[in-house]
C-alpha cells in the first residue's frame, strides 16, 4: 500500500509540474487546450489530495510525527525525566513530552504529569509489573474479559480488541476493581513492549496502536453504577499513564443505549483523543469499509466480517512471553532504536568505553538531529560538547 501511494503521488506531482512548465513556456494557447489543461490540473490535484489521504492512513506519512527525530527540547526533557525511575523507556517518556507539548509551561506540566504517573502506578501496586510475577487474578480476568491483540493494521500497528458487549457484569464485579486495574495495567504495559519490538523491526519509532471495541450484546445490564464507575476509573487511569498511545478507536455494533452511556463518559477524555474515536452502529456494511481503510480483511476477525480466525490472547499470554524474550535479546545486542544500555532509567556506567558512545545515542533516528544528549548539558551540538 505504501509503494502504491508513493508511485501515485510522484506521478501526480510530475503531471502538475509538467503542466506548469508547459503553461510558462508556451505563451498563448487555444481556449480548448486551456480548458483541457485546467481540467487535467484539477484532476491531478484531486488525485494528489486523495493519494495524500491514503498515505496519511496507511503509508509512512501516517506516523504523524512518531518517528520524527528528537528536538533539542525533547532531548533535554528526556534527560530530565530519566532519573525519576528505572522502569520506563525513553520512548515512553517522549510520549509524555509530545502529549503535553501544547500546554502552557510545557516543561513544568510534563514533569508534573510524569510524577503523577509514577504515583498512580505505585498506588496501584503496578511498579515493575512486567518484571514480577503475574498479577493476582489474571486467569480469572481472562475468563471474564474477552480482549487482546489480534492482527495488525496496514502500517504494522497492533490492533487491540475488547468485546465489551459479551462481558458478564456480575462476574466482572466479583473480580473486584483492584484485580481489574492491575491486570489492565499489565495488559497495557505489554502493549508498550509489543510496540517497542515492532519499532525495532520496522526501523523507526512507533508508539500508537488501534483499538476496536465490539459492543454487540451491550444492554441495560452493562449500565449499572459499578460497571460505569469502573469504566470511568480505567479511562482516567489511561489518560494519566498512557498518553499518546491511541492512533484510532473504533466502536462498532454500538446500540443507541451505548451512545447514551458514551455521552456520560466521553467528557473525561482529552479533546484530541475524542477526535480519534469513531462510533458505528450495528450494520457491518457501514463500519466494515471504514475498518478496511486501516486493516486488511485477512487481519480482521471473523466475528467482525474479516477472515482472521485467530483468538484474543488476553493478558500474560504465551505470545507476550515470546515477545519479551525477543525484545530482551535485541536490547542486549544494542540493535534497537532506543539502545538497551540507556532505554531504562539512567545511563549505564560505562564511561570512557566505546559502549558509552552507543549508550548515549537515543536512537539511530535521533542521532540524525543536531541534538547532543551527553552529560555536557548544552542541549545542542557545540564546541562545548566533547
Rosetta blueprint (number, residue, H / E / L):
1 X L
2 X H
3 X H
4 X H
5 X H
6 X H
7 X H
8 X H
9 X H
10 X H
11 X H
12 X H
13 X H
14 X H
15 X H
16 X H
17 X H
18 X H
19 X H
20 X H
21 X H
22 X H
23 X H
24 X H
25 X H
26 X H
27 X L
28 X L
29 X L
30 X L
31 X H
32 X H
33 X H
34 X H
35 X H
36 X H
37 X H
38 X H
39 X H
40 X H
41 X H
42 X H
43 X H
44 X H
45 X H
46 X H
47 X H
48 X H
49 X H
50 X H
51 X H
52 X H
53 X H
54 X H
55 X H
56 X H
57 X H
58 X H
59 X L
60 X H
61 X H
62 X H
63 X H
64 X L
65 X L
66 X L
67 X L
68 X L
69 X L
70 X L
71 X L
72 X H
73 X H
74 X H
75 X H
76 X H
77 X H
78 X H
79 X H
80 X H
81 X H
82 X H
83 X L
84 X L
85 X L
86 X L
87 X L
88 X L
89 X L
90 X H
91 X H
92 X H
93 X H
94 X H
95 X H
96 X H
97 X H
98 X H
99 X H
100 X L
101 X L
102 X L
103 X L
104 X L
105 X L
106 X H
107 X H
108 X H
109 X H
110 X H
111 X H
112 X H
113 X H
114 X H
115 X H
116 X H
117 X H
118 X H
119 X H
120 X H
121 X H
122 X H
123 X H
124 X L
125 X L
126 X L
127 X L
128 X L
129 X L
130 X L
131 X L
132 X L
133 X L
134 X L
135 X L
136 X L
137 X L
138 X H
139 X H
140 X H
141 X H
142 X H
143 X H
144 X H
145 X L
146 X L
147 X E
148 X E
149 X E
150 X E
151 X E
152 X E
153 X L
154 X L
155 X L
156 X L
157 X L
158 X E
159 X E
160 X E
161 X E
162 X E
163 X L
164 X H
165 X H
166 X H
167 X L
168 X L
169 X H
170 X H
171 X H
172 X H
173 X H
174 X H
175 X H
176 X L
177 X H
178 X H
179 X H
180 X H
181 X H
182 X H
183 X H
184 X H
185 X H
186 X H
187 X H
188 X H
189 X H
190 X H
191 X H
192 X H
193 X H
194 X H
195 X H
196 X H
197 X H
198 X H
199 X H
200 X H
201 X H
202 X H
203 X L
204 X L
205 X L
206 X L
207 X L
208 X L
209 X E
210 X E
211 X E
212 X E
213 X E
214 X E
215 X L
216 X L
217 X L
218 X L
219 X L
220 X H
221 X H
222 X H
223 X H
224 X L
225 X H
226 X H
227 X H
228 X H
229 X H
230 X H
231 X H
232 X H
233 X H
234 X H
235 X H
236 X H
237 X H
238 X H
239 X H
240 X H
241 X H
242 X L
243 X L
244 X L
245 X L
246 X E
247 X E
248 X E
249 X E
250 X E
251 X E
252 X E
253 X L
254 X L
255 X L
256 X H
257 X H
258 X H
259 X H
260 X H
261 X H
262 X H
263 X H
264 X H
265 X H
266 X H
267 X H
268 X H
269 X L
270 X L
271 X H
272 X H
273 X H
274 X H
275 X H
276 X L
277 X E
278 X E
279 X E
280 X L
281 X L
282 X L
283 X L
284 X H
285 X H
286 X H
287 X H
288 X H
289 X H
290 X H
291 X H
292 X H
293 X L
294 X L
295 X L
296 X L
297 X H
298 X H
299 X H
300 X L
301 X E
302 X H
303 X H
304 X H
305 X L
306 X L
307 X L
308 X E
309 X L
310 X L
311 X L
312 X L
313 X L
314 X L
315 X L
316 X L
317 X L
318 X H
319 X H
320 X H
321 X H
322 X H
323 X H
324 X H
325 X H
326 X H
327 X H
328 X H
329 X H
330 X H
331 X H
332 X H
333 X L
334 X L
335 X L
336 X L
337 X L
338 X L
339 X L
340 X L
341 X L
342 X L
343 X L
344 X L
345 X L
346 X L
347 X L
348 X L
349 X L
350 X L
351 X L
352 X L
353 X L
354 X H
355 X H
356 X H
357 X H
358 X H
359 X H
360 X L
361 X L
362 X L
363 X L
364 X L
365 X L
366 X H
367 X H
368 X H
369 X L
370 X L
371 X E
372 X L
373 X L
374 X L
375 X L
376 X L
377 X L
378 X L
379 X L
380 X E
381 X L
382 X L
383 X L
384 X L
385 X L
386 X L
